[in-house]
């Protein structure tokens, strides 16, 4: 999220009833938003190239952990990383993980026009595809910022060859775009494009986020284990997401307002143990494999 941008708000978009997945076997996906510590400064992009590049530290830590657990992840590459630290992307590809786009400039979707977003998307697809040899078929918006203000979002993705997306976080809080959507993977109305939301867990009728990033550090480990088991019981896939900087304990600390400082740095050391436990907890698919399975038994 931006330090200066308010929540997008507005009326929610809705979709029709999606096909349900047969996920009783406990399908999970583990994803990494590959961005550096300073990419949080979305209003200070002119400073990006002056900062120490540390994305390799957390990425290499995660690659080693994934190899130990024999898990293939989906890596949403911020194209500025592909441009400034190409060796990191090459190591991800060599390790056999799935490559997807996280855009180029890490800008919130609802702060862009349709044209600006499409230019950013095309730039990211070109950079990531040229470097990895794998034109990305998947996309994730910065801070899950697709919004009711951006009804053109999925049209732009579809006409640029994106087959599946993971930009919706269907929970009610001020950090994300405010799009109402099913909590399971589904086909977008009017498109062949598959949306894979970050899956909340229902608690007393309210969707509670738990499956990555700040929530790995906020919740007790026991709650995260319970939430994953509850999704398994409900037949819903668990979609996990993390960032390399969350594993870099010596990263430079930014001057932030108290609420953003809490969001950013609260219990960073806990990420390693929680992630290790999650990766050892069962069956994992890549998000592309999950998208291909919508409406089918898996």
C-alpha positions as CSV (number, residue, x, y, z in Angstrom):
1,X,0.0,0.0,0.0
2,X,1.0,3.6,-0.5
3,X,2.1,5.6,2.5
4,X,0.1,8.6,1.1
5,X,-2.8,7.1,-0.8
6,X,-6.2,6.5,1.0
7,X,-8.2,3.3,0.4
8,X,-10.0,3.3,-3.0
9,X,-13.5,2.7,-1.5
10,X,-16.5,2.9,-3.8
11,X,-19.1,0.4,-4.8
12,X,-18.0,-3.1,-5.3
13,X,-17.9,-5.0,-8.5
14,X,-19.7,-8.3,-8.5
15,X,-19.5,-11.5,-10.5
16,X,-21.7,-14.4,-11.2
17,X,-21.6,-17.8,-9.5
18,X,-18.2,-19.4,-10.2
19,X,-17.5,-23.0,-10.8
20,X,-16.3,-24.6,-7.6
21,X,-13.1,-26.6,-7.3
22,X,-12.8,-30.1,-5.9
23,X,-10.0,-29.3,-3.4
24,X,-10.7,-31.8,-0.7
25,X,-7.1,-33.0,-1.0
26,X,-5.9,-29.7,0.4
27,X,-4.6,-27.8,-2.6
28,X,-2.3,-24.9,-1.8
29,X,-0.3,-22.3,-3.8
30,X,2.8,-20.5,-2.5
31,X,3.6,-17.2,-4.3
32,X,6.3,-14.6,-4.0
33,X,6.0,-10.9,-4.9
34,X,9.6,-10.4,-6.0
35,X,10.3,-6.8,-5.1
36,X,13.0,-5.0,-3.2
37,X,12.7,-3.2,0.2
38,X,12.6,0.3,-1.4
39,X,9.8,-0.5,-3.9
40,X,7.4,0.4,-1.1
41,X,8.3,4.0,-2.0
42,X,5.9,4.2,-4.9
43,X,5.8,8.0,-4.7
44,X,9.6,8.2,-4.8
45,X,10.5,6.2,-7.9
46,X,13.2,8.7,-8.8
47,X,15.1,7.4,-5.8
48,X,14.9,3.7,-6.6
49,X,18.2,3.3,-8.4
50,X,20.1,5.1,-5.6
51,X,19.2,2.5,-3.0
52,X,21.1,-0.6,-2.0
53,X,19.8,-3.6,-3.9
54,X,19.0,-6.4,-1.5
55,X,16.3,-8.5,-3.2
56,X,18.7,-11.4,-3.7
57,X,19.0,-11.9,0.1
58,X,15.4,-12.8,0.7
59,X,14.9,-14.4,-2.6
60,X,17.9,-16.8,-2.2
61,X,16.6,-17.7,1.3
62,X,13.2,-18.6,-0.1
63,X,14.6,-20.5,-3.0
64,X,16.6,-22.7,-0.5
65,X,13.6,-23.3,1.6
66,X,11.4,-24.1,-1.4
67,X,14.0,-26.6,-2.6
68,X,14.2,-28.2,0.8
69,X,10.4,-28.8,0.8
70,X,10.2,-29.7,-2.9
71,X,7.7,-26.9,-3.5
72,X,7.4,-25.1,-6.8
73,X,6.3,-21.5,-6.2
74,X,4.8,-18.8,-8.4
75,X,7.0,-15.7,-8.6
76,X,5.4,-12.4,-9.4
77,X,8.3,-10.4,-10.8
78,X,8.4,-6.7,-10.4
79,X,9.9,-5.8,-13.8
80,X,12.1,-3.2,-12.2
81,X,13.8,-6.1,-10.4
82,X,14.2,-7.9,-13.8
83,X,15.8,-4.7,-15.1
84,X,18.1,-3.9,-12.1
85,X,18.8,-7.4,-10.7
86,X,18.5,-9.8,-13.7
87,X,20.6,-12.5,-12.0
88,X,17.9,-12.9,-9.4
89,X,15.2,-13.7,-12.0
90,X,17.6,-16.1,-13.7
91,X,18.1,-18.0,-10.5
92,X,14.3,-18.3,-10.0
93,X,13.9,-19.6,-13.5
94,X,16.8,-22.1,-13.1
95,X,15.2,-23.4,-9.9
96,X,12.1,-24.2,-12.0
97,X,9.6,-21.9,-10.5
98,X,6.6,-20.3,-12.3
99,X,7.1,-16.7,-13.6
100,X,4.3,-14.1,-13.5
101,X,4.2,-10.3,-13.7
102,X,3.9,-7.8,-10.8
103,X,4.0,-4.9,-13.2
104,X,6.9,-2.5,-13.6
105,X,6.5,0.5,-11.4
106,X,4.6,-0.9,-8.4
107,X,2.0,1.7,-8.8
108,X,-1.5,1.2,-7.4
109,X,-4.0,0.2,-10.2
110,X,-6.6,2.7,-9.1
111,X,-4.1,5.6,-9.4
112,X,-3.5,4.8,-13.1
113,X,-5.6,5.4,-16.2
114,X,-6.3,2.5,-18.5
115,X,-3.6,3.7,-20.9
116,X,-1.0,4.1,-18.2
117,X,-1.8,0.6,-16.8
118,X,-1.5,-1.0,-20.2
119,X,1.8,0.6,-20.9
120,X,3.1,-0.6,-17.6
121,X,1.8,-4.1,-18.2
122,X,3.4,-4.3,-21.7
123,X,6.7,-3.1,-20.4
124,X,6.7,-5.7,-17.6
125,X,5.7,-8.5,-20.0
126,X,8.5,-7.6,-22.4
127,X,11.2,-7.3,-19.7
128,X,10.2,-10.5,-17.9
129,X,9.7,-12.5,-21.0
130,X,13.0,-11.5,-22.6
131,X,14.9,-12.3,-19.5
132,X,13.2,-15.5,-18.4
133,X,12.2,-16.9,-21.8
134,X,8.8,-17.4,-20.3
135,X,6.2,-14.7,-21.4
136,X,4.2,-14.4,-18.2
137,X,0.6,-15.7,-18.3
138,X,-0.3,-14.5,-14.8
139,X,-0.4,-11.1,-13.1
140,X,-0.8,-9.6,-9.6
141,X,-1.5,-5.9,-8.9
142,X,0.5,-3.9,-6.4
143,X,-1.2,-4.1,-3.0
144,X,-4.2,-6.0,-4.6
145,X,-5.3,-2.5,-5.8
146,X,-7.8,-3.5,-8.6
147,X,-10.8,-1.4,-7.7
148,X,-14.4,-0.6,-8.7
149,X,-12.7,2.5,-10.2
150,X,-10.8,0.3,-12.7
151,X,-13.5,-1.8,-14.6
152,X,-11.2,-2.0,-17.6
153,X,-8.6,-3.9,-15.6
154,X,-9.4,-7.4,-16.8
155,X,-10.0,-6.3,-20.4
156,X,-6.4,-4.9,-20.5
157,X,-5.0,-8.2,-19.1
158,X,-6.9,-10.3,-21.5
159,X,-5.9,-8.4,-24.6
160,X,-2.3,-8.6,-23.6
161,X,-2.2,-12.4,-23.3
162,X,-2.6,-12.7,-19.5
163,X,-4.6,-15.9,-18.8
164,X,-5.0,-15.7,-15.0
165,X,-4.8,-13.0,-12.4
166,X,-4.4,-12.8,-8.6
167,X,-5.2,-9.2,-7.8
168,X,-8.3,-9.5,-5.7
169,X,-8.2,-9.8,-1.9
170,X,-11.9,-10.2,-0.9
171,X,-11.8,-8.9,2.6
172,X,-13.1,-5.7,4.1
173,X,-10.2,-3.5,5.3
174,X,-8.6,-0.2,4.2
175,X,-5.5,-1.7,2.5
176,X,-6.9,-3.2,-0.7
177,X,-9.1,-2.3,-3.7
178,X,-12.6,-3.1,-2.4
179,X,-13.6,-5.5,-5.2
180,X,-16.3,-8.0,-4.1
181,X,-15.6,-11.4,-5.6
182,X,-16.0,-15.1,-4.9
183,X,-13.3,-16.4,-2.5
184,X,-12.4,-19.3,-4.7
185,X,-10.8,-19.3,-8.2
186,X,-13.3,-18.4,-10.8
187,X,-13.7,-17.3,-14.4
188,X,-14.3,-13.6,-14.9
189,X,-17.7,-12.8,-16.5
190,X,-17.2,-12.1,-20.2
191,X,-13.6,-13.5,-20.2
192,X,-11.7,-16.7,-20.4
193,X,-9.5,-15.1,-17.7
194,X,-9.3,-16.9,-14.4
195,X,-9.2,-14.9,-11.1
196,X,-7.4,-16.5,-8.2
197,X,-8.2,-14.5,-5.0
198,X,-6.2,-14.5,-1.9
199,X,-8.3,-16.8,0.2
200,X,-9.6,-15.5,3.6
201,X,-10.9,-17.9,6.3
202,X,-14.5,-17.4,7.5
203,X,-14.7,-16.6,11.2
204,X,-18.2,-16.0,12.5
205,X,-19.3,-14.9,9.0
206,X,-16.4,-12.6,8.4
207,X,-13.5,-13.3,6.0
208,X,-10.3,-13.0,7.9
209,X,-6.9,-12.7,6.0
210,X,-4.2,-15.0,7.3
211,X,-2.2,-16.4,4.4
212,X,0.9,-14.3,4.0
213,X,2.8,-11.1,4.3
214,X,1.8,-9.0,7.3
215,X,-0.7,-11.7,8.4
216,X,2.0,-14.4,8.8
217,X,3.5,-12.0,11.3
218,X,0.3,-10.7,13.0
219,X,-1.4,-14.0,13.7
220,X,-0.3,-16.7,16.1
221,X,1.1,-19.8,14.3
222,X,-1.7,-21.9,15.8
223,X,-4.3,-19.6,14.1
224,X,-2.6,-20.0,10.7
225,X,-2.6,-23.8,11.0
226,X,-6.2,-23.7,12.0
227,X,-7.1,-21.4,9.1
228,X,-5.4,-23.7,6.6
229,X,-7.2,-26.7,8.0
230,X,-10.5,-24.9,7.9
231,X,-10.1,-24.0,4.2
232,X,-9.2,-27.7,3.5
233,X,-12.4,-28.7,5.3
234,X,-14.4,-26.2,3.2
235,X,-12.8,-27.4,0.0
236,X,-11.1,-24.1,-0.8
237,X,-7.5,-23.7,-1.9
238,X,-5.1,-21.7,0.4
239,X,-3.2,-19.0,-1.6
240,X,-0.1,-17.9,0.3
241,X,2.0,-14.8,-0.6
242,X,5.2,-13.4,0.8
243,X,7.9,-10.8,-0.2
244,X,11.7,-11.3,-0.2
245,X,12.3,-8.3,2.0
246,X,10.3,-10.0,4.8
247,X,13.2,-12.4,5.1
248,X,16.0,-9.8,5.1
249,X,16.4,-8.9,8.8
250,X,19.2,-6.4,8.2
251,X,17.4,-4.3,5.6
252,X,17.5,-0.5,5.9
253,X,14.7,0.8,8.0
254,X,12.5,3.5,6.4
255,X,11.1,6.5,8.3
256,X,7.4,5.8,8.4
257,X,4.3,6.9,10.3
258,X,3.6,4.5,13.2
259,X,0.8,2.5,11.5
260,X,3.0,1.9,8.4
261,X,6.0,1.0,10.6
262,X,3.9,-1.6,12.4
263,X,2.6,-3.0,9.1
264,X,6.1,-3.1,7.6
265,X,8.3,-4.4,10.4
266,X,6.1,-6.1,13.0
267,X,7.7,-9.5,14.0
268,X,9.8,-9.9,10.8
269,X,11.8,-12.7,12.4
270,X,8.6,-14.8,12.7
271,X,8.4,-15.1,8.9
272,X,11.1,-17.8,8.6
273,X,9.5,-20.2,11.0
274,X,6.0,-19.7,9.9
275,X,6.9,-20.1,6.2
276,X,8.9,-23.3,7.0
277,X,5.9,-24.7,8.7
278,X,3.5,-23.8,5.9
279,X,5.7,-25.3,3.2
280,X,5.8,-28.5,5.0
281,X,2.1,-28.7,5.4
282,X,0.9,-30.6,2.3
283,X,0.3,-30.5,-1.5
284,X,1.2,-27.4,-3.6
285,X,0.4,-26.4,-7.1
286,X,1.6,-23.4,-9.0
287,X,-1.0,-20.8,-9.6
288,X,-1.0,-21.5,-13.3
289,X,-1.8,-25.1,-12.6
290,X,-4.6,-24.1,-10.3
291,X,-6.0,-21.7,-12.9
292,X,-6.0,-24.6,-15.5
293,X,-8.0,-26.7,-13.0
294,X,-11.0,-24.3,-12.6
295,X,-14.1,-26.3,-13.0
296,X,-12.3,-29.6,-13.0
297,X,-11.5,-32.2,-10.3
298,X,-8.0,-31.8,-9.0
